[in-house]
Amino acid sequence: LYRFSRKEIWKATRNFSSENYLGSGSAGLVHKGVLPSGQLVAIKHIDKEKKADTFFQEVESLSKVRHPNLVSLLGYCQSFEGYYLVYEFCANGNLWQWLFGDRPPLTWEERLNIALGSARGLFFLHTNVGGAIIHRDVKPTNILLNDNMEAKLSDFGLSKFITMEESHVFTEVKGTSGYLDPEYMSRGQLTLASDIYSFGIVLLQLVSGRKPIDFNLQHRYSLVRAAQRVAERGSDIHKFADPLMDRKFSAAAALKIVEIAVFCTAQSSNDRPTIKEINETLEAAVETSKAGYVSRSFSSLLDLHKRFSLFQEPQDSSRTHSSPSRTTLPLPPNRVLPR
C-alpha cells in the first residue's frame, strides 16, 4: 500500500473542501479527492483518538485481499491530525441512497446484479485462502456502486479474521440494528453465518425496497416476518416487491430470492445456507430473468438440492399454497420456515 503524506491528502481534497464532501460513516467523514494522475479517490478521515482500531483493521483486512466486488484500498496516511484511508472512488454512491434516497428507482436487472456482485464479494471473503474474513457489518450503506453500477463491499473496520480451524470467535457485539444476527447478539459468538443473516436482510431489501424495521407505520413492521409470510403461505410476490419497479420484474426469480433470504435470516445459524449456496441461487435467478421463463435449473429449489446439502425434499407432500403457480419450497426434515 502507498503511504500518502499529509500534504498529498490535503492537496487531493482541496483542504477538505465542502464541495468535495461525500458523507459520513461510523468512523468519520469521507471526501472526494483527485490524485496528481487525475484518478478520483474517496478519502476517509478517521479520528485517531476514538477510532484507531478501525483504521488498523481496515488496513489489515484490505491490504490482504483484492477482488472486483470489494472496494480497493489504495493507500493510507498517518498524521498528527488523524488517520486517513484512500479508496477507489465509486461514482454511484451506496445502495442505501438508491433504495431510500433521491436516486432513480433501480431496475430489476440492476437489483439482481447488485445482489450477485455483493454475494461474490462475500464469497471471496468467506473462502479466503489466508483465513476467512467475517465482514460483520453487511448493509446497504456498505455496498458501494461504481460507474457501471457494479457492487463493491466496503467498510471493513469491524471485520474479523478466523483461521480455517476456527468456526467462530467470541467478541463484543458490534454492527447495525436490523442487520445483526440474533444468535450473535445473544451469545457474542461471531460466525460466517452472522454475515449470511445480514446479507439475507439486504436481499429482502433489494426485492421489496423496504427497511428492516419501520416504526413509522401504525404497527411495528418487520421485513423478515413479511418475507416469511410470502415464502410460507405463497402470498403474492407483487405485493411484497418494491412498487417502484412497476411490476417489471421476474416474479419467479423474485420469489426464489425471497425464499433463500428467509433461510438466511433463520434464528439458528445452523439453518442458514452458505454463501456458496446463495451464489448458486442468485446465478440461477439471473438466468431465469434473462430467459423470461423458469428454467429447468431453477424451476424449484428442489432442483438444486443435490448442490444444496441444506435443502431436501419436504416430508409432508400434502402441504398446499394459495398461489397455484408457486413451486413448493423444499425444507429439510423436521424443519420449518423460521417465524
TALIN-V562216 format. One record per run of one state. SS is the DSSP state (H for helix, E for strand, L for the rest). FROM is the first residue (numbers start at 1). TO is the last residue. If there is no record, write none. Layout:
ss=SS from=FROM to=TO
ss=SS from=FROM to=TO
This chain:
ss=L from=1 to=1
ss=E from=2 to=3
ss=L from=4 to=5
ss=H from=6 to=12
ss=L from=13 to=17
ss=H from=18 to=20
ss=E from=21 to=24
ss=L from=25 to=27
ss=E from=28 to=34
ss=L from=35 to=39
ss=E from=40 to=46
ss=L from=47 to=51
ss=H from=52 to=62
ss=L from=63 to=69
ss=E from=70 to=70
ss=L from=71 to=72
ss=E from=73 to=79
ss=L from=80 to=81
ss=E from=82 to=88
ss=L from=89 to=93
ss=E from=94 to=94
ss=H from=95 to=100
ss=L from=101 to=107
ss=H from=108 to=126
ss=L from=127 to=131
ss=E from=132 to=134
ss=L from=135 to=139
ss=H from=140 to=142
ss=E from=143 to=145
ss=L from=146 to=150
ss=E from=151 to=153
ss=L from=154 to=159
ss=E from=160 to=162
ss=L from=163 to=168
ss=E from=169 to=170
ss=L from=171 to=181
ss=H from=182 to=187
ss=L from=188 to=188
ss=E from=189 to=190
ss=L from=191 to=191
ss=H from=192 to=208
ss=L from=209 to=212
ss=E from=213 to=214
ss=L from=215 to=220
ss=E from=221 to=222
ss=H from=223 to=233
ss=L from=234 to=236
ss=H from=237 to=240
ss=L from=241 to=242
ss=H from=243 to=245
ss=L from=246 to=250
ss=H from=251 to=264
ss=L from=265 to=268
ss=H from=269 to=271
ss=L from=272 to=274
ss=H from=275 to=291
ss=L from=292 to=300
ss=H from=301 to=304
ss=L from=305 to=339
